[in-house]
């Protein structure tokens, strides 16, 4: 409450409406960077404009007043271009070089629009993953992705971190209280650097499990009231599987998003290096979605060998993953560089 009182609301509201103007005028300011607050204010105005224009276009098209070559369609394409411009500026503020930011955004556009056409939609999951990664990067604070390396490739991708840059990163040590573990999880929500102890990690997991279970229970009770009985609710969950999963992802986002950075910091604390952590997260992502879409098929009685294999592999990996998260700090740290392919060097 004290923080809310300290906010200069008049100034914040003025900046919020100024973001609408900057969404358009910022195109000519090529070297300008966008902090998180400015970026998400402009994203809000982009979404608002996009919804108004698409709904207007749909209504006019149905009435026969416009066609596919309408002026509104051109404006929508320009608006899409503005989104990519502010994405480049936000990534540059987070620590990427402007050239690499442009390359990343162009690659994202290619994966989102060109790859599905070339592959008849077979790589839809890949382009979704790539765009999600770009949006996750936009949550990072200023200079978060800067590098201390002198490698030419790293300096091509990321700006060099200078001594005067103030960048906070979590480093838990000793006994962590329940309150501190929750505070750290939200404060460093999407901060991949730093370390999280076993105690700090599992205390947050306990909190997130209880809180998300309560939220899910409330939503399921609301759905049950809408469905009328348990059998109808079961059929809704099975036959509207995608929408049900999407709903669950949205309502649990306040608990799962902080867990992204938390898991990365916990695995680093155990002793894994960035290559191993990336491998673990990729396997998690693939098996999670594979099991998510295989379980309803298995429940319906379709027990083919592929479904059974996915569930079996996913179950074994889950055990390995939990064991990794339960290990003590520096448990897997390598003592010399010869054995450090997947492990941090002490």
C-alpha positions in Angstrom: 0.0 0.0 0.0 2.9 2.4 0.8 4.3 1.9 -2.7 1.0 2.7 -4.3 0.8 5.9 -2.3 4.3 6.9 -3.4 3.5 6.5 -7.1 3.0 9.8 -9.0 -0.3 8.7 -10.7 -0.7 11.9 -12.7 2.8 11.4 -14.3 2.2 7.7 -14.9 -1.2 8.3 -16.6 0.5 11.0 -18.8 3.3 8.6 -19.8 0.7 5.8 -20.5 -1.1 8.0 -23.0 2.2 9.4 -24.4 3.0 5.7 -25.2 0.2 5.8 -27.8 2.0 8.7 -29.7 5.4 7.0 -29.3 4.1 3.8 -30.9 4.0 5.7 -34.2 6.7 8.4 -33.8 9.2 5.8 -32.5 9.6 4.3 -35.9 11.9 7.1 -37.0 14.0 7.0 -33.8 16.0 3.9 -34.8 18.5 3.9 -32.0 16.0 4.5 -29.2 15.6 1.7 -26.6 12.4 0.8 -24.7 12.3 -0.1 -21.0 9.7 -2.6 -19.9 7.1 -0.1 -18.8 7.2 1.8 -22.1 7.2 -1.4 -24.1 4.2 -2.9 -22.5 2.3 0.4 -22.5 2.8 0.5 -26.3 1.9 -3.2 -26.6 -1.4 -2.4 -24.8 -2.2 0.4 -27.4 -1.2 -1.9 -30.2 -3.6 -4.6 -29.0 -6.4 -2.1 -28.5 -6.0 -0.7 -32.0 -5.7 -4.1 -33.5 -9.0 -5.3 -31.9 -10.8 -2.1 -32.9 -9.6 -2.3 -36.5 -10.2 -6.1 -37.0 -13.7 -5.9 -35.5 -14.5 -2.8 -37.7 -13.1 -4.6 -40.8 -15.1 -7.7 -40.0 -18.4 -5.7 -39.6 -17.8 -3.7 -42.8 -16.7 -6.8 -44.8 -19.9 -8.7 -43.8 -22.0 -5.6 -44.8 -20.2 -5.6 -48.2 -18.7 -2.1 -47.8 -15.0 -3.3 -48.0 -13.0 -6.1 -49.7 -9.7 -7.8 -49.1 -7.8 -4.8 -50.6 -9.3 -2.4 -48.2 -7.4 0.5 -46.6 -8.0 -1.1 -43.2 -6.0 -4.2 -44.2 -3.1 -2.0 -45.2 -3.3 -0.2 -41.8 -3.3 -3.6 -40.0 -0.1 -4.6 -41.8 1.5 -1.3 -40.8 0.4 -1.9 -37.2 2.0 -5.3 -37.3 5.3 -3.7 -38.5 5.2 -1.3 -35.6 5.0 -4.2 -33.2 8.2 -5.7 -34.6 9.9 -2.3 -34.4 9.2 -2.0 -30.6 10.2 -5.6 -30.1 13.6 -4.8 -31.6 14.0 -1.8 -29.3 12.9 -3.8 -26.2 15.4 -6.6 -26.9 18.1 -3.9 -27.4 17.3 -2.4 -24.0 17.5 -5.9 -22.4 21.1 -6.2 -23.6 21.1 -7.5 -27.2 22.8 -5.5 -30.0 20.5 -3.8 -32.4 21.7 -5.9 -35.3 21.1 -9.2 -33.5 17.7 -7.9 -32.2 16.6 -7.3 -35.8 17.9 -10.8 -36.8 15.9 -12.4 -33.9 12.7 -10.6 -34.8 13.0 -11.4 -38.5 13.7 -15.0 -37.6 10.5 -14.9 -35.4 8.4 -13.5 -38.3 9.9 -16.2 -40.6 9.0 -19.0 -38.2 5.5 -17.6 -37.6 4.4 -17.0 -41.2 6.8 -18.6 -43.7 7.7 -21.9 -42.0 4.0 -23.1 -41.6 3.4 -22.4 -45.4 6.6 -24.2 -46.5 5.9 -27.3 -44.2 2.1 -27.4 -44.5 1.9 -26.6 -40.8 4.0 -29.6 -39.7 6.4 -27.3 -37.7 3.7 -25.3 -36.0 5.0 -26.2 -32.5 8.5 -25.0 -33.4 7.4 -21.5 -34.6 5.2 -21.2 -31.5 8.2 -22.0 -29.3 10.4 -19.4 -31.0 7.8 -16.6 -30.7 7.2 -17.5 -27.1 10.9 -17.3 -26.4 11.1 -13.8 -28.0 8.2 -12.6 -25.8 9.8 -14.1 -22.7 13.0 -12.1 -23.5 11.0 -8.9 -23.5 10.2 -9.3 -19.7 13.9 -9.1 -18.9 15.1 -5.9 -17.2 17.5 -3.3 -18.7 21.0 -4.7 -19.6 20.0 -8.2 -18.2 21.4 -9.9 -21.3 24.7 -8.0 -21.5 27.9 -10.1 -21.5 31.3 -10.0 -19.8 32.7 -12.3 -22.5 35.2 -10.9 -25.1 34.3 -13.6 -27.6 33.5 -11.8 -31.0 30.4 -13.9 -31.5 29.0 -13.0 -28.1 29.8 -9.3 -28.6 28.0 -9.5 -32.0 24.9 -10.8 -30.2 25.0 -8.9 -26.8 26.3 -5.6 -25.6 29.3 -5.6 -23.4 28.7 -5.3 -19.6 30.5 -2.3 -18.2 31.5 -1.9 -14.5 29.0 0.9 -13.9 26.0 -1.2 -14.9 23.8 -2.0 -11.9 22.3 -5.4 -12.3 20.8 -7.3 -9.4 20.7 -11.1 -9.4 19.5 -13.5 -6.7 22.0 -15.6 -4.8 20.4 -17.4 -2.0 22.6 -18.8 0.8 21.9 -20.4 4.2 18.4 -20.7 5.6 15.6 -19.1 3.5 12.3 -18.2 5.1 9.0 -19.0 3.4 8.2 -15.4 2.9 11.7 -14.7 1.3 11.4 -17.6 -1.1 8.1 -16.3 -2.4 9.4 -12.7 -2.6 12.5 -13.8 -4.5 10.5 -15.9 -6.9 8.3 -12.9 -8.0 11.1 -10.3 -7.7 13.4 -12.2 -10.0 10.4 -13.6 -12.0 12.2 -14.0 -15.4 15.8 -13.6 -14.2 17.8 -16.6 -15.5 21.0 -15.7 -13.7 21.8 -16.4 -10.1 21.2 -19.3 -7.8 18.3 -20.7 -5.7 18.8 -23.1 -2.9 16.8 -26.3 -2.4 15.0 -24.8 0.6 14.0 -21.6 -1.3 12.8 -23.6 -4.3 10.6 -26.2 -2.6 9.1 -23.6 -0.3 7.9 -21.6 -3.3 6.7 -24.9 -4.9 4.6 -25.6 -1.8 3.1 -22.1 -1.9 2.4 -22.3 -5.7 0.9 -25.8 -5.4 -1.6 -24.8 -2.7 -2.5 -21.5 -4.3 -2.9 -22.8 -7.8 -4.9 -25.8 -6.5 -7.4 -23.5 -4.8 -7.7 -21.4 -8.0 -8.2 -24.5 -10.2 -10.8 -25.9 -7.7 -12.8 -22.7 -7.9 -12.7 -22.7 -11.8 -13.7 -26.4 -11.9 -16.6 -25.8 -9.6 -17.7 -22.9 -11.8 -17.4 -25.2 -14.9 -19.4 -28.0 -13.0 -22.2 -25.6 -12.4 -22.2 -24.6 -16.1 -22.0 -28.3 -17.2 -24.7 -29.5 -14.8 -23.1 -32.8 -13.8 -19.7 -34.6 -13.6 -20.2 -36.7 -16.7 -20.9 -33.6 -18.9 -17.9 -31.9 -17.3 -15.7 -34.9 -18.1 -16.8 -34.8 -21.8 -16.1 -31.1 -22.0 -12.6 -31.6 -20.6 -11.9 -34.5 -23.1 -13.5 -33.1 -26.3 -12.6 -29.5 -25.7 -9.1 -30.5 -24.6 -7.3 -27.6 -26.2 -9.6 -24.9 -24.7 -9.5 -26.6 -21.3 -5.6 -26.7 -21.4 -5.5 -23.0 -22.5 -7.8 -22.0 -19.6 -5.7 -23.9 -17.1 -2.5 -22.3 -18.4 -4.0 -18.8 -18.1 -5.3 -19.2 -14.5 -2.1 -20.8 -13.3 0.2 -18.3 -15.1 0.8 -16.2 -11.9 2.3 -19.3 -10.3 4.0 -21.0 -13.2 5.7 -17.9 -14.8 7.9 -17.2 -11.7 8.8 -20.9 -11.7 10.6 -20.5 -15.0 13.5 -18.5 -13.6 13.3 -20.4 -10.3 13.9 -23.8 -12.0 16.9 -22.4 -14.1 18.5 -21.0 -10.9 17.9 -24.2 -9.0 19.5 -26.3 -11.7 22.5 -23.9 -11.8 22.8 -24.1 -8.0 22.9 -27.9 -8.2 25.9 -27.7 -10.6 24.5 -27.8 -14.2 25.9 -25.3 -16.7 23.8 -23.4 -19.3 24.1 -26.1 -22.0 22.7 -28.8 -19.6 20.0 -26.5 -18.3 18.8 -25.7 -21.8 18.7 -29.4 -22.7 16.7 -30.2 -19.5 14.2 -27.4 -20.4 13.8 -28.5 -24.0 13.2 -32.2 -22.9 10.6 -30.9 -20.4 8.8 -28.8 -23.0 8.6 -31.7 -25.5 7.5 -34.4 -23.0 5.1 -32.1 -21.2 3.1 -31.3 -24.3 3.4 -34.8 -25.6 1.9 -36.2 -22.4 -0.7 -33.5 -22.2 -2.2 -34.5 -25.5 -1.6 -38.2 -25.1 -3.4 -38.6 -21.7 -6.9 -37.9 -23.0 -6.3 -40.5 -25.8 -5.1 -43.0 -23.2 -8.2 -42.4 -21.0 -10.5 -42.9 -23.9 -9.1 -46.4 -24.3 -6.9 -45.9 -27.4 -3.8 -47.8 -26.2 -1.5 -47.8 -29.2 2.3 -48.3 -28.7 3.1 -44.6 -29.3 0.8 -43.3 -26.6 2.1 -45.9 -24.1 5.7 -45.1 -25.0 5.2 -41.3 -24.5 3.6 -41.8 -21.1 6.3 -44.3 -20.0 9.2 -42.0 -21.1 7.5 -39.0 -19.6 7.0 -40.8 -16.3 10.7 -41.9 -16.1 11.9 -38.4 -17.0 9.6 -36.8 -14.3 11.4 -39.0 -11.7 14.9 -37.9 -13.0 13.8 -34.2 -13.1 12.5 -34.3 -9.5 15.7 -35.9 -8.3 17.7 -33.2 -10.0 15.7 -30.5 -8.2 16.2 -32.3 -4.9 20.0 -32.3 -5.0 22.0 -30.1 -2.7 23.9 -27.0 -3.7 27.0 -27.6 -5.9 26.3 -31.4 -5.8 27.2 -31.8 -9.5 29.9 -29.2 -9.8 33.0 -30.4 -11.8 36.4 -30.1 -10.2 38.2 -29.6 -13.5 37.4 -28.3 -17.0 37.9 -31.7 -18.7 34.6 -32.9 -17.1 32.7 -29.7 -17.4 30.7 -30.3 -20.6 27.4 -30.3 -18.7 28.5 -29.1 -15.3 29.8 -25.9 -13.8 33.4 -25.7 -12.9 34.0 -25.0 -9.2 
